[in-house]
Amino acid sequence: MPRAWRAFLDPILVISATLPTYARADVAFERGEGAYLYDTNGRRYLDFAAGVAVVSLGHCHPHLVAALQHQAGTLWHTSNMYRIPLQEKLAQRLCDNSFADRAFFCNSGAEAVEAGLKMVRKYHDETGNPDRYRVITFAGAFHGRTLATISAGQQKKHLAGFEPAVDGFDQVPYGDLAATRAAITEQTAAILVEAIQGEGGARTAPPGFLKGLRAMCDEFGLLLFLDEVQTGMGRTGRLFAYEWEGITPDVMSVAKGLGGGFPIGACLATEKAAVGMTAGTHGSTFGGNPLAAAVGNAVLDVILADGFLDHVRRVAGTLSQRLASLPSEFPSVVAELRGAGLLLGLRCQVPNTAFADALRRGGLLVAGAGDNVVRLVPPLTVHDTHIDEAAAALERACRELAQ
Ligand SMILES: *Cc1c(COP(=O)(O)O)cnc(C)c1O
């Protein structure tokens, strides 16, 4: 490692010039390879946090590295003033493999949600109902950290000190169809929902919830807006989680896994929902530039290849089987296993931060989540040996904390 770098990471240099908005663990990584990260001391960790469900093909996947390197030597950025063939190709492939007819590209999950929120207002404005602007969201939701998306999420810890919130959001309990129906008014434009609440603690909705929301949207002329920023791109063993419920949304936000670690987000929509989004109504300087689109296409090459999602479903089954006994074996540490696919959560009896710290000391990286949950969101490329290794680390940490 170059000496200049080492100075930056010297533990004596505890004051960083970055805005201290993150409670960072005191570890920095130098290199990644597949499911493993190597810290600046050369120690290896099994990465079941994957940059919070972002690095879904593992670190430095050769196909992604090749695509990025090729594009880096060809063309990075031109702006959306011109046609961008790689962006059009990515849009077409996302539409061909989903409910959507149109894709708008941006750089993050929050921007993808924001684009969708603007779209649902514009749809009703365009179709003669400009008073319909309110969006129903669900307790425990997470949609990003912009003003509109913290207003949609309505979590006190995210809004505190940043009020007034953006107007137009009505919140009801997650999974509660009756409360949702009761919250619909003549001003309701859409229902915004996560197929599984990721940041909220890997919370799944009761079976039939999304179907019920779809039916309600059809009955009242609302748009169903799915936030699949975390659940999309193969995370649950299907390309998108809505496929499990046999429904389709009208609008959907995607990001995290879409770039495998390169920042890119997308808002997908039906032709009908996107009707008002004409030239000049929305935009992004960087969104879907050649570099991002090249990587997005490379991610799709891998996920859409024959057998890849079969692999995800199989390893997801193995991982949840291996974790299922933790609550009964270590009841003083783990209360519950939740989630689906490779978006699993262990609700803890000890502080989730203490559990995550113990796991990291034992060489396994996980992500925290709401509801005192430790989240396991490994790369979709993990194999049985990684799962064995993770299960062993989890048992060791449980044994340590149970004492
Ligand atoms: C992470 C996440 C977001 C926000 O994504 P950013 O890229 O951090 O803006 C939005 N919605 C869901 C469901 C997420 O998991």
The ligand as an SDF file (V2000), in Angstrom:
LIG
                    3D

 15 15  0  0  0  0  0  0  0  0999 V2000
  -31.5070    1.6920   -0.4170 C   0  0  0  0  0  0  0  0  0  0  0  0
  -32.9090    1.9710   -0.7430 C   0  0  0  0  0  0  0  0  0  0  0  0
  -33.3250    3.2260   -1.2480 C   0  0  0  0  0  0  0  0  0  0  0  0
  -32.3720    4.4030   -1.3770 C   0  0  0  0  0  0  0  0  0  0  0  0
  -31.3280    4.1510   -2.2400 O   0  0  0  0  0  0  0  0  0  0  0  0
  -30.0900    5.1890   -2.3100 P   0  0  0  0  0  0  0  0  0  0  0  0
  -29.2780    4.6580   -3.4530 O   0  0  0  0  0  0  0  0  0  0  0  0
  -29.3930    5.1260   -0.9990 O   0  0  0  0  0  0  0  0  0  0  0  0
  -30.6450    6.5240   -2.5670 O   0  0  0  0  0  0  0  0  0  0  0  0
  -34.6380    3.3810   -1.6090 C   0  0  0  0  0  0  0  0  0  0  0  0
  -35.5230    2.3780   -1.4710 N   0  0  0  0  0  0  0  0  0  0  0  0
  -35.1770    1.1790   -0.9850 C   0  0  0  0  0  0  0  0  0  0  0  0
  -36.2020    0.1060   -0.8930 C   0  0  0  0  0  0  0  0  0  0  0  0
  -33.8580    0.9340   -0.5920 C   0  0  0  0  0  0  0  0  0  0  0  0
  -33.5270   -0.2510   -0.0790 O   0  0  0  0  0  0  0  0  0  0  0  0
  1  2  1  0
  2  3  1  0
  2 14  2  0
  3  4  1  0
  3 10  2  0
  4  5  1  0
  5  6  1  0
  6  7  2  0
  6  8  1  0
  6  9  1  0
 10 11  1  0
 11 12  2  0
 12 13  1  0
 12 14  1  0
 14 15  1  0
M  END
$$$$
